[in-house]
């Protein structure tokens, strides 16, 4: 069981924010960081709740430059559940002496537990156990419970709960000088004992509602008498309980979250209110949540025959956080795979190329999830076409950093706070992100045999990325090969040369090898399609893009159907007209296969990868004769 439990012993303020990220609880629809319930954003704490795909743009004027950033939005905090003694301040590890403190993340059940014992400045002690989870069974619900034992005093215990809407994006230190208030139109309300805060995002105009329902007991008996209030940002509830040493006061909270991008709702606030009214008890919700995690682990659990110390626990921790960021609940969110999951604000929640490493894990166990996540890229194919066209290339140029609509979110200039100088950022030149997208599409098709997806969406993405790289490649007559100039490779550090420090490098080996691979795969992808669908697709990519392109075959007359192929009938190659319509991909590059070297020859040795001659050029230029 030790490999299923991730523990943090003691209270270490400088390390708390790292622990909060590692103790995040989520379900693919939303996630909440493992902050102390009721804490505020400080150097040691950062409460944060994030919904997949909910971005917003803010603009700043910095040193005469207009800087625009799109960020994953920090939403109203549903966690506050705290206690105070008599009229004192709320008890926290930062205001009291910490006698005991322990956090335990149960990966098997998806539950975070915090145990603590604190002593206030007057010597009065309380011990407590707090548990929380984001329901994997009900994606819009979360559960939290707090059990407080009075240790050595008698008096009044104040129990407080809230939904805090006074939040902003300030989790990354270097972003703090820029605008971080994404929420507007805050509307806190109290209705039927539920606390709710409805908000809108300032630019994207998403509407989100966060609500909670809390019940409490004293030594096992229900207690009533909550007082509630609201201010301009938040909703609060408080109850005072007379206690003696040894008494136990318990609170159970259920939270609900809905957003305007949800399917099947009329309005987020109404959906949240309904969800709270119909939600089960904490124990029932947790039971269903644990069962849902057990089903996930039946698919994703990994055992090692010779486990090294800590290896199995690390693998399970990473799988756990992967499934909290993308799960079966991600299918309707139209969200990609953020580089930092839903665990914080680093990289502003943007999508890079991490699906390249994630999808192999998902596809073997949950292929429908991979398919839904691939649709995030296909829906942004028009934006990638537009970017390529504006840069003077055919096909589709996907962005290095993607957010809501598929435009490039990478900054072109950065202000160095030490020197005060603006420097060019070349990371947007990582064109290999498009290669990664095409690779993930093809790997999904190869692993699943899903030719329907290939025809509807996959081949279109692959071919358009291939057309872009065909346009990006230039024939170098002196080298007698094609070259790709001005890119940044996966290491992100080699961004240029002394005479053009941010202009990218020429013939990055990874980019060139993958481009050659892609030209061959583009041909294979079209070859796998029925002729009627292949012709339709090549017709569409050959004409100038106008508006949003339809999936391959979607415009065929309803009477057109693919003709079944007999098992003994060979698959024919791509017709000459289709090959031409693959656009600027040179036939010699796409189909070139070097001759096998003579074993006795001392001449140039050719690499086995089509189109690559490592013996002649160490910078991995693409080898092919001129067209």
FIFI-263533 format. One line per 2 residues: number of its first residue (from 1); for each residue x, y, z of C-alpha. Coordinates in pm, 1 decimal, m for minus. Example, Ala and Ser with C-alpha at 12.3 -4.5 7.8 and 13.67 -1.06 7.14 Angstrom:
<sites>
1 = 1230.0:m450.0:780.0 ~ 1367.0:m106.0:714.0
</sites>
This chain:
<sites>
1 = 0.0:0.0:0.0 ~ 296.8:231.7:51.2
3 = 330.6:284.3:m324.5 ~ m26.4:419.7:m332.0
5 = 22.1:680.1:m56.5 ~ 214.3:1004.2:m106.0
7 = 298.1:1168.5:229.3 ~ 436.2:1501.6:344.4
9 = 534.4:1506.1:711.5 ~ 556.7:1829.8:909.1
11 = 475.7:2184.6:806.6 ~ 736.1:2349.9:583.8
13 = 620.5:2697.9:470.7 ~ 884.4:2744.5:194.9
15 = 781.3:2409.0:45.0 ~ 404.9:2445.0:85.2
17 = 331.0:2570.8:m265.4 ~ 511.6:2275.1:m420.6
19 = 317.8:2042.3:m193.9 ~ m6.3:2214.9:m289.5
21 = 59.7:2138.2:m655.7 ~ 145.7:1774.6:m583.1
23 = m164.2:1740.1:m362.5 ~ m404.6:1878.6:m622.7
25 = m734.1:1691.1:m655.2 ~ m912.5:1690.2:m990.7
27 = m1128.2:1491.7:m1230.0 ~ m1046.6:1617.2:m1581.5
29 = m1325.0:1876.3:m1573.3 ~ m1177.5:2084.9:m1291.6
31 = m899.0:2062.7:m1035.4 ~ m826.3:2230.6:m701.5
33 = m481.3:2279.7:m553.1 ~ m401.5:2122.9:m215.6
35 = m387.9:2450.9:m22.1 ~ m488.6:2492.3:341.5
37 = m865.8:2540.5:344.2 ~ m926.7:2912.3:389.4
39 = m574.7:3030.3:310.0 ~ m510.2:3334.7:92.9
41 = m254.3:3380.8:m182.4 ~ 80.3:3445.0:m10.9
43 = 441.6:3345.0:m58.5 ~ 359.3:3015.4:115.8
45 = 8.0:2936.1:m7.1 ~ m183.0:2959.8:m329.7
47 = m539.6:2825.9:m341.6 ~ m654.6:2775.0:m698.0
49 = m938.0:2605.6:m886.6 ~ m926.5:2570.4:m1265.9
51 = m1178.7:2447.8:m1523.3 ~ m1041.2:2278.9:m1833.2
53 = m1051.6:2512.5:m2132.2 ~ m1160.6:2830.0:m1948.9
55 = m920.6:3097.4:m2074.4 ~ m928.4:3477.0:m2072.6
57 = m709.8:3748.9:m2228.1 ~ m574.5:4056.5:m2051.6
59 = m370.3:4341.0:m2200.5 ~ m98.8:4552.8:m2038.3
61 = 111.7:4847.8:m2147.6 ~ 471.8:4779.6:m2046.7
63 = 748.0:5026.9:m2130.4 ~ 564.0:5146.8:m2437.9
65 = 481.1:4795.0:m2556.6 ~ 136.5:4636.7:m2561.0
67 = 152.0:4291.9:m2404.3 ~ m143.6:4054.9:m2435.2
69 = m163.1:3724.4:m2250.9 ~ m426.7:3454.7:m2243.3
71 = m439.8:3252.9:m1921.3 ~ m624.5:2963.2:m1765.3
73 = m844.1:3142.0:m1511.7 ~ m829.9:3097.0:m1134.5
75 = m1193.1:3062.8:m1023.1 ~ m1375.1:3137.1:m694.2
77 = m1232.0:2932.0:m409.5 ~ m1476.2:2676.2:m265.8
79 = m1232.9:2543.2:m2.5 ~ m1266.7:2781.9:297.9
81 = m1369.2:2567.3:596.1 ~ m1204.4:2693.6:912.8
83 = m1243.5:2729.7:1289.8 ~ m1168.2:2993.8:1552.4
85 = m1174.9:2993.1:1932.6 ~ m1417.7:3241.3:2088.9
87 = m1356.2:3577.4:1920.9 ~ m1004.1:3495.5:1804.3
89 = m863.8:3481.1:1453.9 ~ m914.7:3182.7:1228.6
91 = m676.6:2905.3:1324.9 ~ m406.7:2829.7:1066.8
93 = m54.8:2682.8:1075.5 ~ 77.0:3033.5:1007.6
95 = m91.0:3195.6:1310.9 ~ m51.2:2911.1:1562.5
97 = 218.6:2683.5:1694.4 ~ 225.9:2367.2:1485.8
99 = 245.1:2061.8:1710.9 ~ 158.9:1807.2:1442.7
101 = 97.8:1835.7:1070.2 ~ 77.0:1563.3:807.3
103 = m61.5:1542.6:453.4 ~ m149.2:1217.6:281.7
105 = m255.0:1183.0:m81.3 ~ m426.5:849.2:m141.7
107 = m363.5:775.5:m509.4 ~ m577.5:462.6:m507.0
109 = m890.4:645.4:m386.7 ~ m818.0:1000.7:m502.2
111 = m858.0:1154.5:m155.1 ~ m635.4:1413.7:14.7
113 = m618.0:1394.9:396.3 ~ m459.8:1654.3:625.8
115 = m406.1:1585.2:997.5 ~ m294.4:1860.3:1232.4
117 = m269.9:1974.5:1592.6 ~ m232.5:2347.0:1657.6
119 = m186.6:2562.8:1969.4 ~ m300.8:2925.3:1971.4
121 = m108.5:3206.9:2151.1 ~ m314.8:3143.6:2469.7
123 = m215.3:2776.1:2481.5 ~ m550.6:2638.8:2365.3
125 = m517.9:2337.2:2138.2 ~ m730.0:2179.9:1868.3
127 = m662.3:1871.3:1660.4 ~ m824.0:1818.4:1324.7
129 = m861.9:1597.0:1021.3 ~ m961.6:1743.1:684.5
131 = m1040.9:1536.9:373.7 ~ m1127.0:1647.9:22.8
133 = m1172.0:1514.5:m329.3 ~ m1293.5:1622.1:m671.9
135 = m1549.6:1362.1:m766.9 ~ m1442.6:1130.2:m1046.3
137 = m1800.0:996.5:m1052.9 ~ m1979.9:1333.9:m1070.4
139 = m1752.1:1577.9:m1256.3 ~ m1929.4:1893.1:m1134.9
141 = m1911.5:1798.6:m764.6 ~ m1646.4:1794.1:m492.7
143 = m1650.7:1687.9:m129.1 ~ m1478.3:1813.4:184.0
145 = m1502.4:1730.9:553.4 ~ m1339.4:1879.1:863.9
147 = m1342.6:1708.9:1205.5 ~ m1219.5:1922.8:1498.4
149 = m1146.6:1784.8:1844.9 ~ m1125.6:2029.3:2136.9
151 = m813.8:1930.6:2334.9 ~ m763.2:2134.5:2653.2
153 = m1015.1:2417.2:2683.9 ~ m1383.4:2504.8:2707.2
155 = m1566.2:2792.1:2543.7 ~ m1706.9:2858.1:2197.7
157 = m1584.1:2714.4:1870.3 ~ m1665.5:2922.9:1564.1
159 = m1699.7:2726.1:1242.9 ~ m1682.5:2920.1:917.1
161 = m1732.2:2832.3:552.6 ~ m1729.1:3047.6:240.1
163 = m1703.6:3074.1:m136.1 ~ m1433.7:3333.1:m196.0
165 = m1465.0:3526.9:m520.5 ~ m1188.1:3777.1:m439.3
167 = m926.8:3582.7:m634.6 ~ m690.4:3666.9:m917.5
169 = m416.7:3496.0:m1116.9 ~ m97.2:3556.6:m919.9
171 = 47.0:3209.0:m883.4 ~ 360.7:3274.4:m1091.4
173 = 590.8:3538.3:m948.5 ~ 715.7:3678.0:m1279.5
175 = 357.2:3730.7:m1400.1 ~ 250.3:3934.4:m1096.3
177 = 344.1:4273.1:m1239.7 ~ 96.0:4210.8:m1520.6
179 = m281.9:4217.8:m1495.8 ~ m429.5:3918.2:m1317.8
181 = m795.1:4000.0:m1248.9 ~ m989.4:3792.3:m1496.2
183 = m1323.7:3779.9:m1313.8 ~ m1595.3:4040.6:m1342.5
185 = m1969.3:4070.2:m1274.8 ~ m1926.7:3895.1:m939.4
187 = m2264.6:3802.9:m789.9 ~ m2250.5:3630.0:m449.0
189 = m2581.7:3491.4:m321.6 ~ m2724.3:3276.7:m42.8
191 = m3026.5:3059.9:m120.2 ~ m3173.4:2765.0:71.1
193 = m2861.7:2740.8:285.1 ~ m2627.6:2724.6:m15.4
195 = m2348.8:2976.3:m73.9 ~ m2292.5:3068.0:m438.1
197 = m2077.2:3305.5:m638.7 ~ m2144.8:3362.5:m1008.9
199 = m1879.0:3535.4:m1221.0 ~ m1790.0:3616.4:m1580.5
201 = m1450.4:3631.8:m1744.4 ~ m1372.1:3982.5:m1862.0
203 = m1280.5:3916.0:m2227.0 ~ m1392.3:3564.4:m2321.3
205 = m1724.8:3620.6:m2140.9 ~ m1744.5:3272.2:m1996.9
207 = m1990.2:3247.5:m1707.8 ~ m1906.8:3027.2:m1409.9
209 = m2094.8:2951.8:m1089.0 ~ m1939.2:2796.3:m778.4
211 = m2158.2:2690.5:m486.3 ~ m2134.6:2495.9:m160.6
213 = m2368.7:2327.2:85.5 ~ m2242.8:2265.4:441.5
215 = m2387.2:2069.5:734.1 ~ m2235.8:2029.6:1081.5
217 = m2263.7:1803.8:1385.8 ~ m2158.5:1836.1:1750.9
219 = m2066.1:1503.5:1909.6 ~ m2266.0:1332.4:1635.9
221 = m2582.3:1545.2:1667.9 ~ m2683.8:1785.4:1388.4
223 = m2654.2:2154.4:1472.3 ~ m2836.8:2449.8:1321.1
225 = m2825.7:2825.5:1349.2 ~ m2596.0:2929.1:1066.0
227 = m2563.9:3300.7:1002.7 ~ m2496.0:3399.5:644.7
229 = m2382.5:3714.1:468.7 ~ m2241.6:3836.0:139.9
231 = m2016.5:4117.9:31.9 ~ m1919.6:4241.3:m312.3
233 = m1714.3:3930.8:m395.0 ~ m1795.9:3637.7:m165.6
235 = m2059.2:3448.3:32.5 ~ m2005.0:3339.7:394.8
237 = m2168.3:3125.7:662.9 ~ m2074.5:3088.1:1030.0
239 = m2202.4:2897.1:1330.8 ~ m2097.1:2916.6:1697.7
241 = m2085.4:2595.0:1901.5 ~ m2038.5:2582.8:2283.3
243 = m1778.1:2312.7:2350.7 ~ m1579.1:2145.4:2624.9
245 = m1252.2:1955.5:2621.0 ~ m1291.9:1631.2:2426.6
247 = m1585.3:1749.0:2214.4 ~ m1592.9:1670.1:1843.4
249 = m1733.1:1915.2:1587.4 ~ m1762.9:1794.9:1228.1
251 = m1853.0:1981.9:910.1 ~ m1929.6:1825.5:573.3
253 = m1926.9:2035.2:258.3 ~ m2032.9:1951.0:m96.2
255 = m1929.5:2191.0:m374.0 ~ m2069.7:2226.0:m726.3
257 = m1918.3:2401.7:m1028.9 ~ m2072.4:2473.8:m1367.7
259 = m1961.8:2686.6:m1661.7 ~ m2128.4:2826.9:m1970.4
261 = m1930.0:2591.8:m2196.0 ~ m2103.3:2291.0:m2035.5
263 = m2336.2:2082.7:m2247.2 ~ m2694.3:2020.2:m2142.2
265 = m2750.7:2321.6:m1917.4 ~ m2940.9:2645.1:m1959.1
267 = m2733.3:2865.7:m1726.9 ~ m2442.5:2795.7:m1485.8
269 = m2596.6:2942.3:m1169.1 ~ m2918.7:2747.6:m1211.7
271 = m2722.8:2430.6:m1290.2 ~ m2508.2:2478.1:m978.3
273 = m2810.1:2540.4:m756.8 ~ m2979.4:2227.3:m893.6
275 = m2664.7:2018.4:m849.7 ~ m2634.9:2120.9:m483.5
277 = m3001.1:2048.2:m415.8 ~ m2972.8:1699.0:m564.0
279 = m2619.8:1612.3:m448.3 ~ m2578.5:1311.7:m217.9
281 = m2415.0:1326.6:123.3 ~ m2038.4:1348.4:159.0
283 = m2007.6:976.1:237.5 ~ m2225.2:871.2:m56.9
285 = m2037.7:1102.7:m290.7 ~ m1702.9:969.2:m170.1
287 = m1815.3:608.0:m212.6 ~ m1907.8:668.7:m576.9
289 = m1583.7:862.1:m629.1 ~ m1367.8:579.4:m490.1
291 = m1552.2:328.8:m708.7 ~ m1486.3:542.7:m1018.0
293 = m1114.9:554.7:m934.6 ~ m1108.7:177.1:m889.5
295 = m1241.5:140.5:m1243.8 ~ m972.3:376.2:m1373.3
297 = m695.1:187.5:m1196.9 ~ m819.5:m139.9:m1344.3
299 = m720.8:9.0:m1679.4 ~ m417.0:216.1:m1586.0
301 = m246.8:46.4:m1291.7 ~ 111.3:m60.8:m1359.1
303 = 313.9:m320.1:m1170.0 ~ 691.0:m360.5:m1194.2
305 = 853.4:m704.5:m1180.6 ~ 1167.0:m559.4:m1022.6
307 = 1056.0:m234.3:m859.8 ~ 1338.8:m5.6:m763.5
309 = 1294.8:196.0:m448.7 ~ 1046.3:475.3:m519.2
311 = 1001.6:397.2:m889.2 ~ 656.3:241.9:m866.0
313 = 530.7:519.4:m638.4 ~ 660.8:783.2:m881.0
315 = 495.9:613.4:m1179.6 ~ 163.5:593.1:m997.8
317 = 185.7:955.0:m883.2 ~ 237.4:1070.0:m1241.8
319 = m44.9:851.5:m1371.7 ~ m270.7:987.7:m1097.3
321 = m205.4:1348.5:m1192.5 ~ m242.0:1267.8:m1562.4
323 = m587.8:1121.6:m1498.3 ~ m682.2:1424.8:m1288.9
325 = m592.7:1652.2:m1581.0 ~ m752.0:1447.5:m1861.2
327 = m1016.5:1186.4:m1790.1 ~ m1342.8:1054.9:m1927.6
329 = m1491.5:1390.6:m1823.7 ~ m1259.6:1572.6:m2065.6
331 = m1449.3:1454.4:m2371.9 ~ m1695.8:1744.6:m2385.8
333 = m1462.1:2018.9:m2264.1 ~ m1291.4:2102.3:m2597.5
335 = m963.3:2127.1:m2409.0 ~ m617.8:2000.3:m2491.5
337 = m342.7:1866.4:m2266.9 ~ m192.9:2162.7:m2075.1
339 = 178.7:2136.1:m2003.0 ~ 117.4:2171.9:m1627.5
341 = m218.0:1998.8:m1617.5 ~ m485.4:2180.1:m1415.8
343 = m251.0:2222.5:m1120.5 ~ m155.6:2588.7:m1142.7
345 = m77.0:2885.1:m1364.0 ~ 271.8:2806.8:m1495.6
347 = 288.3:2847.2:m1874.8 ~ m51.9:3018.4:m1830.3
349 = m222.5:2682.9:m1873.3 ~ m125.8:2664.9:m2240.6
351 = m115.1:2353.4:m2455.5 ~ 223.6:2268.7:m2608.8
353 = 317.9:1925.2:m2747.5 ~ 281.9:1715.5:m2433.7
355 = 14.8:1494.8:m2590.8 ~ 303.3:1330.1:m2776.9
357 = 399.8:1165.2:m2446.8 ~ 50.6:1136.4:m2298.7
359 = m151.6:977.6:m2577.7 ~ 37.6:645.1:m2592.9
361 = m66.4:585.9:m2231.6 ~ m426.8:683.7:m2297.3
363 = m478.0:518.9:m2635.8 ~ m389.5:168.7:m2518.7
365 = m635.9:194.5:m2230.4 ~ m898.0:454.1:m2320.1
367 = m887.1:524.5:m2695.5 ~ m1213.2:721.6:m2693.0
369 = m1045.7:977.7:m2466.4 ~ m753.6:1019.5:m2707.3
371 = m997.8:1065.7:m2992.3 ~ m1185.5:1341.3:m2808.6
373 = m859.9:1519.1:m2718.4 ~ m739.5:1501.6:m3079.9
375 = m1052.0:1690.8:m3177.4 ~ m912.9:1989.5:m2985.6
377 = m644.9:2012.2:m3255.3 ~ m879.4:1949.8:m3546.4
379 = m1118.8:2222.5:m3431.2 ~ m824.9:2465.1:m3444.7
381 = m713.4:2358.7:m3791.3 ~ m867.9:2673.2:m3948.3
383 = m653.2:2887.8:m3716.4 ~ m343.8:2686.6:m3813.8
385 = m426.7:2732.1:m4183.0 ~ m468.9:3104.0:m4125.5
387 = m132.2:3126.2:m3948.3 ~ 42.3:2943.7:m4233.4
389 = m122.9:3163.2:m4494.0 ~ m24.3:3482.0:m4311.3
391 = 334.8:3356.1:m4291.0 ~ 336.7:3281.9:m4664.5
393 = 313.4:2902.4:m4648.6 ~ 59.8:2642.6:m4759.8
395 = m103.7:2396.3:m4524.1 ~ m141.2:2442.2:m4148.8
397 = 109.6:2590.4:m3903.2 ~ 7.6:2493.4:m3550.9
399 = 119.9:2721.6:m3264.9 ~ 384.9:2633.9:m3009.5
401 = 154.6:2762.3:m2735.0 ~ m217.7:2711.9:m2784.1
403 = m511.4:2821.1:m2571.4 ~ m873.6:2890.2:m2650.7
405 = m885.1:2946.0:m3026.4 ~ m560.7:2802.1:m3163.5
407 = m371.9:3123.9:m3229.7 ~ m6.2:3152.0:m3130.6
409 = 6.7:3252.1:m2763.0 ~ 386.6:3273.7:m2739.5
411 = 521.5:3620.2:m2674.0 ~ 751.7:3762.9:m2941.6
413 = 922.1:4004.5:m2699.7 ~ 1012.2:3977.5:m2331.5
415 = 1128.7:4249.5:m2094.5 ~ 1440.3:4148.6:m1903.0
417 = 1371.0:4280.8:m1549.4 ~ 1742.9:4293.4:m1468.0
419 = 1871.9:4476.6:m1774.8 ~ 1550.9:4660.8:m1861.7
421 = 1591.7:4556.2:m2225.2 ~ 1335.3:4392.7:m2450.8
423 = 1461.8:4073.0:m2611.1 ~ 1309.7:3863.6:m2887.0
425 = 1164.4:3527.7:m2787.0 ~ 1227.2:3265.9:m3054.4
427 = 1036.3:2977.4:m2896.3 ~ 744.9:3032.1:m3136.2
429 = 976.4:2890.1:m3404.1 ~ 927.4:2539.0:m3263.2
431 = 749.9:2422.9:m3575.7 ~ 797.7:2064.1:m3464.0
433 = 475.2:2099.8:m3265.0 ~ 287.7:2038.4:m3590.7
435 = 493.1:1725.5:m3650.1 ~ 400.3:1605.3:m3301.7
437 = 31.3:1663.9:m3372.4 ~ 48.0:1470.1:m3698.9
439 = 242.3:1195.5:m3521.6 ~ m19.1:1159.9:m3247.0
441 = m297.7:1142.0:m3504.9 ~ m119.7:869.3:m3700.7
443 = m24.2:672.0:m3390.5 ~ m386.3:679.3:m3275.7
445 = m502.4:543.7:m3612.0 ~ m229.5:278.5:m3617.6
447 = m308.9:163.9:m3263.1 ~ m687.6:160.1:m3298.3
449 = m755.9:105.5:m3667.4 ~ m1006.1:392.2:m3647.1
451 = m1038.4:468.3:m4018.1 ~ m1356.5:664.9:m3956.3
453 = m1157.6:919.9:m3756.0 ~ m882.2:916.6:m4018.1
455 = m1133.9:1001.8:m4288.1 ~ m1337.9:1252.8:m4090.5
457 = m1053.0:1446.7:m3931.5 ~ m714.7:1275.4:m3904.2
459 = m600.2:1270.0:m4267.1 ~ m691.4:1635.4:m4305.9
461 = m462.9:1731.4:m4016.8 ~ m176.5:1510.8:m4137.8
463 = m191.2:1634.9:m4497.5 ~ m215.5:2001.0:m4401.1
465 = 86.9:1975.9:m4170.8 ~ 275.7:1793.8:m4448.5
467 = 189.2:2072.1:m4693.5 ~ 324.3:2328.1:m4448.0
469 = 657.4:2149.4:m4411.0 ~ 680.0:2100.1:m4785.3
471 = 646.9:2475.1:m4818.9 ~ 895.3:2533.8:m4537.3
473 = 1159.2:2313.1:m4704.0 ~ 1386.8:2480.4:m4960.7
475 = 1607.3:2312.4:m5218.8 ~ 1976.9:2389.5:m5162.9
477 = 2151.3:2334.4:m5495.6 ~ 2497.5:2344.2:m5341.9
479 = 2411.9:2059.3:m5107.0 ~ 2185.6:1882.5:m5353.5
481 = 1924.1:1841.1:m5084.9 ~ 1629.9:2010.9:m4921.0
483 = 1686.0:2219.5:m4608.6 ~ 1460.2:2362.5:m4338.3
485 = 1586.8:2690.2:m4199.0 ~ 1496.6:2915.1:m3908.1
487 = 1345.4:2672.4:m3657.4 ~ 1396.2:2587.3:m3290.8
489 = 1426.1:2222.8:m3193.9 ~ 1278.5:2039.0:m2896.8
491 = 1562.6:2141.0:m2663.8 ~ 1435.6:2505.3:m2682.7
493 = 1782.4:2645.2:m2611.2 ~ 1942.5:2662.7:m2955.3
495 = 1747.5:2959.7:m3085.5 ~ 1984.4:3112.2:m3340.3
497 = 2334.7:3206.1:m3447.3 ~ 2558.1:3497.0:m3338.9
499 = 2453.2:3707.5:m3637.4 ~ 2081.4:3628.2:m3583.8
501 = 2042.4:3520.9:m3219.2 ~ 1664.8:3472.6:m3232.5
503 = 1629.3:3368.5:m3595.3 ~ 1623.8:2996.5:m3530.4
505 = 1872.1:2738.1:m3652.1 ~ 1901.3:2556.8:m3982.0
507 = 1837.9:2186.9:m4028.5 ~ 1754.5:2079.7:m3678.8
509 = 1799.4:1702.4:m3691.9 ~ 1475.6:1615.5:m3510.4
511 = 1265.7:1848.4:m3724.3 ~ 1414.6:1725.3:m4052.7
513 = 1386.9:1355.9:m3970.3 ~ 1026.4:1396.8:m3859.5
515 = 944.6:1600.3:m4171.2 ~ 1069.9:1318.3:m4394.1
517 = 867.3:1071.7:m4189.4 ~ 558.9:1290.3:m4224.9
519 = 579.6:1309.2:m4605.3 ~ 560.4:931.8:m4622.0
521 = 279.7:912.4:m4367.1 ~ 73.7:1172.9:m4553.4
523 = 79.9:947.3:m4857.6 ~ m13.0:643.9:m4646.6
525 = m297.3:830.1:m4477.5 ~ m457.7:917.9:m4810.3
527 = m395.2:568.4:m4943.4 ~ m594.5:419.2:m4658.1
529 = m904.0:619.0:m4747.2 ~ m1165.9:506.1:m4998.1
531 = m1124.6:677.3:m5335.1 ~ m1436.9:892.8:m5297.0
533 = m1316.4:1032.8:m4966.2 ~ m955.6:1072.5:m5078.5
535 = m1057.6:1273.0:m5385.3 ~ m1280.1:1499.6:m5180.5
537 = m1004.1:1563.6:m4929.6 ~ m733.2:1639.8:m5183.1
539 = m969.2:1869.0:m5374.4 ~ m1029.0:2069.7:m5060.6
541 = m668.5:2107.6:m4944.5 ~ m565.4:2207.9:m5297.6
543 = m800.9:2505.7:m5315.5 ~ m741.0:2823.6:m5112.0
545 = m894.9:2788.2:m4765.7 ~ m1200.2:3003.4:m4708.6
547 = m1369.9:2983.6:m4373.4 ~ m1391.5:2662.1:m4177.5
549 = m1312.9:2350.9:m4378.2 ~ m1543.0:2052.2:m4350.1
551 = m1406.7:1710.5:m4245.4 ~ m1297.3:1482.7:m4528.3
553 = m1596.8:1331.5:m4698.9 ~ m1851.2:1541.9:m4511.6
555 = m1962.6:1715.3:m4834.3 ~ m2021.3:1397.5:m5032.7
557 = m2374.4:1338.9:m5164.4 ~ m2572.0:1112.1:m4931.6
559 = m2587.8:834.8:m5193.9 ~ m2207.6:803.8:m5211.3
561 = m2077.8:514.1:m5004.2 ~ m1733.7:354.4:m4980.3
563 = m1696.8:36.3:m5183.1 ~ m1583.2:m256.5:m4964.5
565 = m1245.7:m400.1:m5064.6 ~ m1192.6:m775.0:m5087.0
567 = m925.8:m921.6:m4862.4 ~ m730.3:m1042.2:m5166.6
569 = m752.7:m705.2:m5342.2 ~ m430.1:m504.1:m5303.0
571 = m444.2:m144.4:m5186.0 ~ m359.8:74.5:m5482.6
573 = m116.1:362.5:m5456.5 ~ m223.6:723.9:m5465.4
575 = m334.2:831.5:m5811.2 ~ m114.8:1080.6:m5991.7
577 = m377.0:1353.4:m5964.0 ~ m413.0:1292.6:m5589.7
579 = m37.6:1292.2:m5548.0 ~ m17.1:1627.4:m5719.1
581 = m292.1:1766.6:m5502.0 ~ m96.0:1675.4:m5193.2
583 = 44.8:2015.9:m5284.4 ~ 404.0:2122.5:m5267.9
585 = 541.1:1800.9:m5112.4 ~ 817.5:1705.8:m5361.2
587 = 756.9:1353.4:m5484.3 ~ 1126.8:1274.3:m5454.0
589 = 1131.0:1378.4:m5087.5 ~ 807.3:1202.8:m5002.4
591 = 886.3:874.0:m5172.9 ~ 1267.8:873.5:m5174.2
593 = 1414.6:554.9:m5031.4 ~ 1794.7:537.1:m5039.9
595 = 1952.0:236.9:m5203.5 ~ 2101.4:m21.1:m4973.2
597 = 2479.4:28.0:m4945.5 ~ 2707.2:m231.9:m5095.9
599 = 2852.1:m424.1:m4797.9 ~ 3193.1:m411.8:m4961.4
601 = 3178.1:m47.9:m5054.8 ~ 3378.5:218.8:m4874.0
603 = 3160.4:497.2:m5011.3 ~ 2909.8:714.7:m4830.5
605 = 2692.7:512.7:m4593.7 ~ 2326.0:599.6:m4609.8
607 = 2105.4:593.5:m4304.7 ~ 1803.8:365.2:m4307.7
609 = 1557.7:654.3:m4266.5 ~ 1410.7:757.8:m4603.0
611 = 1549.6:1083.7:m4731.4 ~ 1832.2:1122.6:m4479.3
613 = 2203.1:1091.1:m4557.4 ~ 2402.1:1107.1:m4237.6
615 = 2730.3:1035.0:m4410.9 ~ 2722.6:1354.4:m4615.7
617 = 2578.9:1610.6:m4379.6 ~ 2590.6:1627.3:m4001.7
619 = 2319.4:1893.2:m3985.3 ~ 2059.8:1645.4:m4109.9
621 = 1940.0:1827.6:m4418.8 ~ 1675.9:1643.2:m4618.8
623 = 1837.3:1460.7:m4908.1 ~ 1661.0:1469.0:m5244.3
625 = 1736.3:1568.3:m5602.8 ~ 1574.8:1885.6:m5734.9
627 = 1221.9:1854.6:m5871.5
</sites>
